[in-house]
Amino acid sequence: MKIDLRADLNREDDDGLGWALVSGADRPEIVRPDAVLRAGTEKFWSWVRVTTVDDDGQVHFRQITAAEAKASGQLAEAG
């Protein structure tokens, strides 16, 4: 299983969104608002939709279902 964004899925920001750092991305160029990615680790991961990427490299996201990920049409980009 390829992980697009290394993240601790239990970590939340003040708004209740997950967050990670762009530096933890396999391909930083695909990490942008509205991107659908696999985030977490090889053993514990989730589909996520990126909401924002801060200037300091912090990525904010919300977890989504597999059906939402499939419907996004972005899986080929993230894969």
N, CA, C and O atoms as a CHARMM CRD file, in Angstrom:
* protein
*
  316
    1    1 MET  N      0.85200  -1.17900   0.00000 PROA 1      0.00000
    2    1 MET  CA     0.00000   0.00000   0.00000 PROA 1      0.00000
    3    1 MET  C      0.89500   1.23900   0.00000 PROA 1      0.00000
    4    1 MET  O      1.73900   1.41100   0.88000 PROA 1      0.00000
    5    2 LYS  N      0.70200   2.07700  -0.97700 PROA 2      0.00000
    6    2 LYS  CA     1.47100   3.31700  -1.07000 PROA 2      0.00000
    7    2 LYS  C      0.74200   4.42700  -0.29600 PROA 2      0.00000
    8    2 LYS  O     -0.45100   4.65600  -0.49300 PROA 2      0.00000
    9    3 ILE  N      1.46500   5.09100   0.56100 PROA 3      0.00000
   10    3 ILE  CA     0.90900   6.20100   1.34400 PROA 3      0.00000
   11    3 ILE  C      1.36300   7.50500   0.70800 PROA 3      0.00000
   12    3 ILE  O      2.55600   7.71700   0.49300 PROA 3      0.00000
   13    4 ASP  N      0.40500   8.38000   0.40800 PROA 4      0.00000
   14    4 ASP  CA     0.72100   9.66000  -0.21000 PROA 4      0.00000
   15    4 ASP  C      1.21400  10.69100   0.80800 PROA 4      0.00000
   16    4 ASP  O      2.06700  11.52500   0.50300 PROA 4      0.00000
   17    5 LEU  N      0.65500  10.61700   2.03400 PROA 5      0.00000
   18    5 LEU  CA     0.97600  11.61600   3.05700 PROA 5      0.00000
   19    5 LEU  C      1.11800  10.92300   4.40800 PROA 5      0.00000
   20    5 LEU  O      0.13700  10.43000   4.96400 PROA 5      0.00000
   21    6 ARG  N      2.33200  10.88800   4.92800 PROA 6      0.00000
   22    6 ARG  CA     2.53900  10.31400   6.26200 PROA 6      0.00000
   23    6 ARG  C      1.84600  11.20100   7.28800 PROA 6      0.00000
   24    6 ARG  O      2.04300  12.41600   7.31800 PROA 6      0.00000
   25    7 ALA  N      1.02900  10.56800   8.13000 PROA 7      0.00000
   26    7 ALA  CA     0.26400  11.33700   9.10900 PROA 7      0.00000
   27    7 ALA  C     -0.12200  10.46600  10.29000 PROA 7      0.00000
   28    7 ALA  O     -0.30800   9.25600  10.15700 PROA 7      0.00000
   29    8 ASP  N     -0.23900  11.09700  11.43900 PROA 8      0.00000
   30    8 ASP  CA    -0.83900  10.46900  12.60900 PROA 8      0.00000
   31    8 ASP  C     -2.31200  10.84800  12.53500 PROA 8      0.00000
   32    8 ASP  O     -2.66700  11.99900  12.78600 PROA 8      0.00000
   33    9 LEU  N     -3.16600   9.89800  12.19500 PROA 9      0.00000
   34    9 LEU  CA    -4.58100  10.20100  11.96700 PROA 9      0.00000
   35    9 LEU  C     -5.33700  10.54700  13.24300 PROA 9      0.00000
   36    9 LEU  O     -6.50600  10.92900  13.18000 PROA 9      0.00000
   37   10 ASN  N     -4.69800  10.42000  14.39100 PROA 10     0.00000
   38   10 ASN  CA    -5.32200  10.82200  15.65000 PROA 10     0.00000
   39   10 ASN  C     -5.04100  12.28100  15.99300 PROA 10     0.00000
   40   10 ASN  O     -5.63500  12.82400  16.92500 PROA 10     0.00000
   41   11 ARG  N     -4.14700  12.91300  15.25200 PROA 11     0.00000
   42   11 ARG  CA    -3.77200  14.30300  15.51400 PROA 11     0.00000
   43   11 ARG  C     -4.79000  15.23300  14.86700 PROA 11     0.00000
   44   11 ARG  O     -5.11900  15.06900  13.69200 PROA 11     0.00000
   45   12 GLU  N     -5.28600  16.20000  15.61600 PROA 12     0.00000
   46   12 GLU  CA    -6.25300  17.17300  15.08700 PROA 12     0.00000
   47   12 GLU  C     -5.80500  18.59200  15.38600 PROA 12     0.00000
   48   12 GLU  O     -5.12100  18.85800  16.37500 PROA 12     0.00000
   49   13 ASP  N     -6.21300  19.50400  14.49500 PROA 13     0.00000
   50   13 ASP  CA    -5.95300  20.91800  14.74700 PROA 13     0.00000
   51   13 ASP  C     -7.09500  21.49400  15.58000 PROA 13     0.00000
   52   13 ASP  O     -7.97900  20.75300  16.00800 PROA 13     0.00000
   53   14 ASP  N     -7.08800  22.79700  15.81200 PROA 14     0.00000
   54   14 ASP  CA    -8.10300  23.44300  16.64500 PROA 14     0.00000
   55   14 ASP  C     -9.50500  23.36000  16.04900 PROA 14     0.00000
   56   14 ASP  O    -10.49200  23.52900  16.76400 PROA 14     0.00000
   57   15 ASP  N     -9.60000  23.10100  14.74000 PROA 15     0.00000
   58   15 ASP  CA   -10.90300  23.01400  14.07600 PROA 15     0.00000
   59   15 ASP  C    -11.39400  21.57300  13.94400 PROA 15     0.00000
   60   15 ASP  O    -12.43800  21.32700  13.34000 PROA 15     0.00000
   61   16 GLY  N    -10.65100  20.62600  14.50200 PROA 16     0.00000
   62   16 GLY  CA   -11.05100  19.22700  14.44300 PROA 16     0.00000
   63   16 GLY  C    -10.63400  18.51400  13.16300 PROA 16     0.00000
   64   16 GLY  O    -11.05200  17.38300  12.91600 PROA 16     0.00000
   65   17 LEU  N     -9.81200  19.17200  12.35100 PROA 17     0.00000
   66   17 LEU  CA    -9.30800  18.55600  11.12700 PROA 17     0.00000
   67   17 LEU  C     -8.00000  17.82900  11.41800 PROA 17     0.00000
   68   17 LEU  O     -7.26700  18.20300  12.33400 PROA 17     0.00000
   69   18 GLY  N     -7.71200  16.79400  10.64000 PROA 18     0.00000
   70   18 GLY  CA    -6.42500  16.13700  10.74400 PROA 18     0.00000
   71   18 GLY  C     -5.35800  17.05400  10.16400 PROA 18     0.00000
   72   18 GLY  O     -5.65500  17.95800   9.38300 PROA 18     0.00000
   73   19 TRP  N     -4.11700  16.80800  10.55600 PROA 19     0.00000
   74   19 TRP  CA    -3.03300  17.61100   9.97400 PROA 19     0.00000
   75   19 TRP  C     -1.74900  16.79600   9.90900 PROA 19     0.00000
   76   19 TRP  O     -1.53300  15.85900  10.67800 PROA 19     0.00000
   77   20 ALA  N     -0.92200  17.18600   8.97400 PROA 20     0.00000
   78   20 ALA  CA     0.39200  16.57700   8.75900 PROA 20     0.00000
   79   20 ALA  C      1.26300  17.64100   8.11200 PROA 20     0.00000
   80   20 ALA  O      0.84100  18.78700   7.95500 PROA 20     0.00000
   81   21 LEU  N      2.47000  17.26300   7.73900 PROA 21     0.00000
   82   21 LEU  CA     3.38300  18.19800   7.09100 PROA 21     0.00000
   83   21 LEU  C      3.63700  17.77800   5.65100 PROA 21     0.00000
   84   21 LEU  O      3.75200  16.59000   5.35100 PROA 21     0.00000
   85   22 VAL  N      3.72300  18.75300   4.77100 PROA 22     0.00000
   86   22 VAL  CA     4.01600  18.47800   3.36700 PROA 22     0.00000
   87   22 VAL  C      5.30700  17.65900   3.25400 PROA 22     0.00000
   88   22 VAL  O      5.43600  16.82800   2.35600 PROA 22     0.00000
   89   23 SER  N      6.24200  17.88700   4.14300 PROA 23     0.00000
   90   23 SER  CA     7.51100  17.14400   4.09300 PROA 23     0.00000
   91   23 SER  C      7.30800  15.63800   4.26400 PROA 23     0.00000
   92   23 SER  O      8.20400  14.85600   3.94800 PROA 23     0.00000
   93   24 GLY  N      6.14100  15.22600   4.75900 PROA 24     0.00000
   94   24 GLY  CA     5.83100  13.81100   4.90800 PROA 24     0.00000
   95   24 GLY  C      5.15200  13.21800   3.69100 PROA 24     0.00000
   96   24 GLY  O      4.71000  12.06900   3.71900 PROA 24     0.00000
   97   25 ALA  N      5.06500  13.99900   2.61800 PROA 25     0.00000
   98   25 ALA  CA     4.39300  13.52800   1.40200 PROA 25     0.00000
   99   25 ALA  C      5.35800  12.78500   0.49300 PROA 25     0.00000
  100   25 ALA  O      6.52000  13.16400   0.35000 PROA 25     0.00000
  101   26 ASP  N      4.85400  11.71900  -0.11900 PROA 26     0.00000
  102   26 ASP  CA     5.63900  10.98300  -1.09900 PROA 26     0.00000
  103   26 ASP  C      5.92600  11.85900  -2.31600 PROA 26     0.00000
  104   26 ASP  O      7.03800  11.87300  -2.84400 PROA 26     0.00000
  105   27 ARG  N      4.89400  12.59200  -2.74800 PROA 27     0.00000
  106   27 ARG  CA     5.02800  13.52600  -3.87300 PROA 27     0.00000
  107   27 ARG  C      4.39600  14.86100  -3.44900 PROA 27     0.00000
  108   27 ARG  O      3.19200  15.05500  -3.62000 PROA 27     0.00000
  109   28 PRO  N      5.19100  15.77100  -2.90600 PROA 28     0.00000
  110   28 PRO  CA     4.64200  17.03100  -2.39100 PROA 28     0.00000
  111   28 PRO  C      3.82100  17.81800  -3.40900 PROA 28     0.00000
  112   28 PRO  O      2.91700  18.56100  -3.02600 PROA 28     0.00000
  113   29 GLU  N      4.12000  17.66700  -4.69200 PROA 29     0.00000
  114   29 GLU  CA     3.40300  18.43900  -5.71700 PROA 29     0.00000
  115   29 GLU  C      1.92100  18.08500  -5.82100 PROA 29     0.00000
  116   29 GLU  O      1.14600  18.87700  -6.35600 PROA 29     0.00000
  117   30 ILE  N      1.50500  16.91900  -5.32600 PROA 30     0.00000
  118   30 ILE  CA     0.07900  16.56300  -5.40200 PROA 30     0.00000
  119   30 ILE  C     -0.70500  17.00800  -4.17400 PROA 30     0.00000
  120   30 ILE  O     -1.93100  16.89900  -4.14400 PROA 30     0.00000
  121   31 VAL  N     -0.00100  17.50700  -3.16300 PROA 31     0.00000
  122   31 VAL  CA    -0.66300  17.93200  -1.92900 PROA 31     0.00000
  123   31 VAL  C     -1.13100  19.36600  -2.09700 PROA 31     0.00000
  124   31 VAL  O     -0.35000  20.31200  -1.98500 PROA 31     0.00000
  125   32 ARG  N     -2.41200  19.50600  -2.36500 PROA 32     0.00000
  126   32 ARG  CA    -3.01800  20.82400  -2.58100 PROA 32     0.00000
  127   32 ARG  C     -4.47700  20.74300  -2.15500 PROA 32     0.00000
  128   32 ARG  O     -5.02400  19.64600  -2.04200 PROA 32     0.00000
  129   33 PRO  N     -5.11600  21.88300  -1.91600 PROA 33     0.00000
  130   33 PRO  CA    -6.52100  21.85400  -1.50400 PROA 33     0.00000
  131   33 PRO  C     -7.37700  21.06000  -2.48400 PROA 33     0.00000
  132   33 PRO  O     -7.22600  21.18100  -3.70000 PROA 33     0.00000
  133   34 ASP  N     -8.26600  20.25600  -1.94400 PROA 34     0.00000
  134   34 ASP  CA    -9.21300  19.40600  -2.64900 PROA 34     0.00000
  135   34 ASP  C     -8.62700  18.09100  -3.14800 PROA 34     0.00000
  136   34 ASP  O     -9.36800  17.25700  -3.67000 PROA 34     0.00000
  137   35 ALA  N     -7.32100  17.87900  -3.00400 PROA 35     0.00000
  138   35 ALA  CA    -6.71600  16.60900  -3.41300 PROA 35     0.00000
  139   35 ALA  C     -7.21600  15.49000  -2.50300 PROA 35     0.00000
  140   35 ALA  O     -7.40200  15.69100  -1.30200 PROA 35     0.00000
  141   36 VAL  N     -7.43100  14.31900  -3.08100 PROA 36     0.00000
  142   36 VAL  CA    -7.79900  13.12700  -2.33100 PROA 36     0.00000
  143   36 VAL  C     -6.56800  12.23200  -2.27600 PROA 36     0.00000
  144   36 VAL  O     -6.01800  11.84800  -3.30800 PROA 36     0.00000
  145   37 LEU  N     -6.14100  11.90300  -1.04900 PROA 37     0.00000
  146   37 LEU  CA    -4.90100  11.17000  -0.83300 PROA 37     0.00000
  147   37 LEU  C     -5.09700  10.02900   0.15500 PROA 37     0.00000
  148   37 LEU  O     -6.08200   9.99700   0.89300 PROA 37     0.00000
  149   38 ARG  N     -4.15400   9.09700   0.16300 PROA 38     0.00000
  150   38 ARG  CA    -4.06500   8.10600   1.22500 PROA 38     0.00000
  151   38 ARG  C     -3.14100   8.70600   2.27700 PROA 38     0.00000
  152   38 ARG  O     -1.99100   9.03500   1.98600 PROA 38     0.00000
  153   39 ALA  N     -3.64200   8.84700   3.49100 PROA 39     0.00000
  154   39 ALA  CA    -2.82900   9.42700   4.56700 PROA 39     0.00000
  155   39 ALA  C     -2.74900   8.44800   5.72600 PROA 39     0.00000
  156   39 ALA  O     -3.66200   7.65200   5.94900 PROA 39     0.00000
  157   40 GLY  N     -1.66200   8.51500   6.45000 PROA 40     0.00000
  158   40 GLY  CA    -1.45100   7.66400   7.60700 PROA 40     0.00000
  159   40 GLY  C     -0.16300   6.89500   7.46900 PROA 40     0.00000
  160   40 GLY  O      0.87100   7.45400   7.10400 PROA 40     0.00000
  161   41 THR  N     -0.22500   5.58400   7.76700 PROA 41     0.00000
  162   41 THR  CA     0.90800   4.68600   7.63200 PROA 41     0.00000
  163   41 THR  C      0.44100   3.45100   6.86200 PROA 41     0.00000
  164   41 THR  O     -0.75100   3.29200   6.60100 PROA 41     0.00000
  165   42 GLU  N      1.37400   2.58800   6.50500 PROA 42     0.00000
  166   42 GLU  CA     1.01000   1.38800   5.75800 PROA 42     0.00000
  167   42 GLU  C      0.03200   0.50600   6.53100 PROA 42     0.00000
  168   42 GLU  O     -0.79500  -0.17400   5.92300 PROA 42     0.00000
  169   43 LYS  N      0.11300   0.50600   7.84800 PROA 43     0.00000
  170   43 LYS  CA    -0.76800  -0.34200   8.66600 PROA 43     0.00000
  171   43 LYS  C     -2.06700   0.34000   9.07100 PROA 43     0.00000
  172   43 LYS  O     -3.05700  -0.33600   9.35300 PROA 43     0.00000
  173   44 PHE  N     -2.08000   1.66300   9.10400 PROA 44     0.00000
  174   44 PHE  CA    -3.26100   2.39400   9.56500 PROA 44     0.00000
  175   44 PHE  C     -3.40500   3.63800   8.71300 PROA 44     0.00000
  176   44 PHE  O     -2.71900   4.63300   8.94400 PROA 44     0.00000
  177   45 TRP  N     -4.29200   3.59300   7.72700 PROA 45     0.00000
  178   45 TRP  CA    -4.43300   4.70200   6.79400 PROA 45     0.00000
  179   45 TRP  C     -5.89800   4.98200   6.52200 PROA 45     0.00000
  180   45 TRP  O     -6.77700   4.19800   6.88100 PROA 45     0.00000
  181   46 SER  N     -6.14300   6.10800   5.88600 PROA 46     0.00000
  182   46 SER  CA    -7.49000   6.51300   5.51100 PROA 46     0.00000
  183   46 SER  C     -7.41300   7.36900   4.25600 PROA 46     0.00000
  184   46 SER  O     -6.39700   8.00500   3.97700 PROA 46     0.00000
  185   47 TRP  N     -8.50200   7.36900   3.51100 PROA 47     0.00000
  186   47 TRP  CA    -8.63900   8.35200   2.44000 PROA 47     0.00000
  187   47 TRP  C     -8.89600   9.69900   3.09100 PROA 47     0.00000
  188   47 TRP  O     -9.65400   9.78400   4.05800 PROA 47     0.00000
  189   48 VAL  N     -8.27900  10.74900   2.57800 PROA 48     0.00000
  190   48 VAL  CA    -8.50500  12.09900   3.10000 PROA 48     0.00000
  191   48 VAL  C     -8.67400  13.07700   1.94200 PROA 48     0.00000
  192   48 VAL  O     -8.19100  12.84600   0.83400 PROA 48     0.00000
  193   49 ARG  N     -9.36400  14.15800   2.22400 PROA 49     0.00000
  194   49 ARG  CA    -9.45800  15.28000   1.28000 PROA 49     0.00000
  195   49 ARG  C     -8.74400  16.45200   1.93200 PROA 49     0.00000
  196   49 ARG  O     -9.08900  16.85700   3.04200 PROA 49     0.00000
  197   50 VAL  N     -7.75700  16.99300   1.24500 PROA 50     0.00000
  198   50 VAL  CA    -7.00400  18.13500   1.76200 PROA 50     0.00000
  199   50 VAL  C     -7.90500  19.36700   1.73800 PROA 50     0.00000
  200   50 VAL  O     -8.53800  19.66500   0.72500 PROA 50     0.00000
  201   51 THR  N     -7.95600  20.07400   2.85800 PROA 51     0.00000
  202   51 THR  CA    -8.76000  21.30800   2.91700 PROA 51     0.00000
  203   51 THR  C     -7.89100  22.53500   2.68800 PROA 51     0.00000
  204   51 THR  O     -8.27400  23.44000   1.94700 PROA 51     0.00000
  205   52 THR  N     -6.72400  22.57000   3.31900 PROA 52     0.00000
  206   52 THR  CA    -5.80300  23.69600   3.13900 PROA 52     0.00000
  207   52 THR  C     -4.35500  23.23100   3.29500 PROA 52     0.00000
  208   52 THR  O     -4.07000  22.21400   3.92700 PROA 52     0.00000
  209   53 VAL  N     -3.46500  24.00000   2.70400 PROA 53     0.00000
  210   53 VAL  CA    -2.02700  23.80700   2.89900 PROA 53     0.00000
  211   53 VAL  C     -1.47700  25.17100   3.30000 PROA 53     0.00000
  212   53 VAL  O     -1.51200  26.11900   2.51500 PROA 53     0.00000
  213   54 ASP  N     -0.97200  25.26200   4.52200 PROA 54     0.00000
  214   54 ASP  CA    -0.45300  26.52800   5.03500 PROA 54     0.00000
  215   54 ASP  C      0.91400  26.84900   4.43900 PROA 54     0.00000
  216   54 ASP  O      1.61500  25.96500   3.94800 PROA 54     0.00000
  217   55 ASP  N      1.27600  28.11300   4.49000 PROA 55     0.00000
  218   55 ASP  CA     2.58200  28.55600   3.98700 PROA 55     0.00000
  219   55 ASP  C      3.74500  27.86600   4.68700 PROA 55     0.00000
  220   55 ASP  O      4.82000  27.70900   4.10700 PROA 55     0.00000
  221   56 ASP  N      3.53100  27.45000   5.94500 PROA 56     0.00000
  222   56 ASP  CA     4.60700  26.79000   6.69300 PROA 56     0.00000
  223   56 ASP  C      4.67100  25.28400   6.42600 PROA 56     0.00000
  224   56 ASP  O      5.45300  24.57600   7.06000 PROA 56     0.00000
  225   57 GLY  N      3.84600  24.79000   5.48400 PROA 57     0.00000
  226   57 GLY  CA     3.89800  23.38400   5.10300 PROA 57     0.00000
  227   57 GLY  C      2.96100  22.47200   5.87000 PROA 57     0.00000
  228   57 GLY  O      3.01200  21.25200   5.71100 PROA 57     0.00000
  229   58 GLN  N      2.10800  23.04900   6.69900 PROA 58     0.00000
  230   58 GLN  CA     1.14100  22.22800   7.41800 PROA 58     0.00000
  231   58 GLN  C     -0.05300  21.94100   6.50900 PROA 58     0.00000
  232   58 GLN  O     -0.61600  22.84900   5.89700 PROA 58     0.00000
  233   59 VAL  N     -0.42900  20.66200   6.43100 PROA 59     0.00000
  234   59 VAL  CA    -1.52900  20.20600   5.58500 PROA 59     0.00000
  235   59 VAL  C     -2.70700  19.86600   6.49000 PROA 59     0.00000
  236   59 VAL  O     -2.55700  19.10400   7.44500 PROA 59     0.00000
  237   60 HSD  N     -3.87700  20.42600   6.19300 PROA 60     0.00000
  238   60 HSD  CA    -5.08600  20.13600   6.96300 PROA 60     0.00000
  239   60 HSD  C     -6.01200  19.30800   6.07300 PROA 60     0.00000
  240   60 HSD  O     -6.14300  19.57900   4.88000 PROA 60     0.00000
  241   61 PHE  N     -6.65000  18.30100   6.66100 PROA 61     0.00000
  242   61 PHE  CA    -7.48400  17.40300   5.86800 PROA 61     0.00000
  243   61 PHE  C     -8.61300  16.83800   6.71400 PROA 61     0.00000
  244   61 PHE  O     -8.59100  16.89300   7.94400 PROA 61     0.00000
  245   62 ARG  N     -9.61000  16.28800   6.00600 PROA 62     0.00000
  246   62 ARG  CA   -10.67100  15.54800   6.68700 PROA 62     0.00000
  247   62 ARG  C    -10.70700  14.15300   6.09900 PROA 62     0.00000
  248   62 ARG  O    -10.48900  13.96800   4.90100 PROA 62     0.00000
  249   63 GLN  N    -10.98200  13.17900   6.93600 PROA 63     0.00000
  250   63 GLN  CA   -11.08600  11.81100   6.45700 PROA 63     0.00000
  251   63 GLN  C    -12.38800  11.64300   5.69500 PROA 63     0.00000
  252   63 GLN  O    -13.41400  12.21300   6.06800 PROA 63     0.00000
  253   64 ILE  N    -12.34400  10.85800   4.62600 PROA 64     0.00000
  254   64 ILE  CA   -13.52700  10.60600   3.80900 PROA 64     0.00000
  255   64 ILE  C    -13.66900   9.09300   3.60900 PROA 64     0.00000
  256   64 ILE  O    -12.73700   8.33100   3.86500 PROA 64     0.00000
  257   65 THR  N    -14.83900   8.68100   3.15100 PROA 65     0.00000
  258   65 THR  CA   -15.09100   7.26300   2.90400 PROA 65     0.00000
  259   65 THR  C    -14.46500   6.84000   1.57700 PROA 65     0.00000
  260   65 THR  O    -14.10400   7.67600   0.74900 PROA 65     0.00000
  261   66 ALA  N    -14.34500   5.53600   1.39500 PROA 66     0.00000
  262   66 ALA  CA   -13.83300   5.00400   0.12800 PROA 66     0.00000
  263   66 ALA  C    -14.74700   5.40500  -1.02200 PROA 66     0.00000
  264   66 ALA  O    -14.27300   5.68800  -2.12300 PROA 66     0.00000
  265   67 ALA  N    -16.05000   5.43200  -0.77500 PROA 67     0.00000
  266   67 ALA  CA   -16.99600   5.83600  -1.82400 PROA 67     0.00000
  267   67 ALA  C    -16.77800   7.29300  -2.22700 PROA 67     0.00000
  268   67 ALA  O    -16.82700   7.61800  -3.41300 PROA 67     0.00000
  269   68 GLU  N    -16.53600   8.17600  -1.25100 PROA 68     0.00000
  270   68 GLU  CA   -16.24800   9.57700  -1.56100 PROA 68     0.00000
  271   68 GLU  C    -14.94200   9.69800  -2.33700 PROA 68     0.00000
  272   68 GLU  O    -14.84600  10.49300  -3.27200 PROA 68     0.00000
  273   69 ALA  N    -13.94300   8.91500  -1.95600 PROA 69     0.00000
  274   69 ALA  CA   -12.65800   8.94800  -2.65200 PROA 69     0.00000
  275   69 ALA  C    -12.83200   8.50300  -4.10100 PROA 69     0.00000
  276   69 ALA  O    -12.30000   9.12800  -5.01900 PROA 69     0.00000
  277   70 LYS  N    -13.57700   7.42600  -4.29700 PROA 70     0.00000
  278   70 LYS  CA   -13.81100   6.92300  -5.65800 PROA 70     0.00000
  279   70 LYS  C    -14.57600   7.93700  -6.49300 PROA 70     0.00000
  280   70 LYS  O    -14.25500   8.15200  -7.66200 PROA 70     0.00000
  281   71 ALA  N    -15.58600   8.56100  -5.90000 PROA 71     0.00000
  282   71 ALA  CA   -16.40600   9.53700  -6.60600 PROA 71     0.00000
  283   71 ALA  C    -15.65700  10.81900  -6.94200 PROA 71     0.00000
  284   71 ALA  O    -16.08000  11.57900  -7.81300 PROA 71     0.00000
  285   72 SER  N    -14.54900  11.06000  -6.25600 PROA 72     0.00000
  286   72 SER  CA   -13.80200  12.30500  -6.47200 PROA 72     0.00000
  287   72 SER  C    -13.17400  12.36400  -7.86400 PROA 72     0.00000
  288   72 SER  O    -12.94700  13.44700  -8.40400 PROA 72     0.00000
  289   73 GLY  N    -12.89700  11.20100  -8.43700 PROA 73     0.00000
  290   73 GLY  CA   -12.23400  11.16700  -9.74000 PROA 73     0.00000
  291   73 GLY  C    -10.76700  11.53300  -9.68300 PROA 73     0.00000
  292   73 GLY  O    -10.13400  11.69600 -10.72600 PROA 73     0.00000
  293   74 GLN  N    -10.20800  11.66800  -8.48200 PROA 74     0.00000
  294   74 GLN  CA    -8.81000  12.08800  -8.32000 PROA 74     0.00000
  295   74 GLN  C     -7.88100  10.94900  -7.93800 PROA 74     0.00000
  296   74 GLN  O     -6.69100  11.18100  -7.72300 PROA 74     0.00000
  297   75 LEU  N     -8.38500   9.73300  -7.84800 PROA 75     0.00000
  298   75 LEU  CA    -7.56300   8.64800  -7.34200 PROA 75     0.00000
  299   75 LEU  C     -6.34600   8.36500  -8.21600 PROA 75     0.00000
  300   75 LEU  O     -5.29600   7.99500  -7.69100 PROA 75     0.00000
  301   76 ALA  N     -6.45200   8.52600  -9.50900 PROA 76     0.00000
  302   76 ALA  CA    -5.29800   8.28800 -10.37400 PROA 76     0.00000
  303   76 ALA  C     -4.19100   9.27900 -10.06500 PROA 76     0.00000
  304   76 ALA  O     -3.01300   8.92300 -10.11500 PROA 76     0.00000
  305   77 GLU  N     -4.54700  10.51500  -9.74800 PROA 77     0.00000
  306   77 GLU  CA    -3.55700  11.53300  -9.38100 PROA 77     0.00000
  307   77 GLU  C     -2.83800  11.14900  -8.09900 PROA 77     0.00000
  308   77 GLU  O     -1.61900  11.28100  -7.99400 PROA 77     0.00000
  309   78 ALA  N     -3.60100  10.67500  -7.12900 PROA 78     0.00000
  310   78 ALA  CA    -3.04500  10.40000  -5.80600 PROA 78     0.00000
  311   78 ALA  C     -2.28700   9.09000  -5.76200 PROA 78     0.00000
  312   78 ALA  O     -1.40800   8.91500  -4.91700 PROA 78     0.00000
  313   79 GLY  N     -2.60800   8.16200  -6.65500 PROA 79     0.00000
  314   79 GLY  CA    -2.08100   6.82500  -6.57000 PROA 79     0.00000
  315   79 GLY  C     -0.67300   6.67600  -6.92000 PROA 79     0.00000
  316   79 GLY  O     -0.14000   5.56700  -6.87500 PROA 79     0.00000
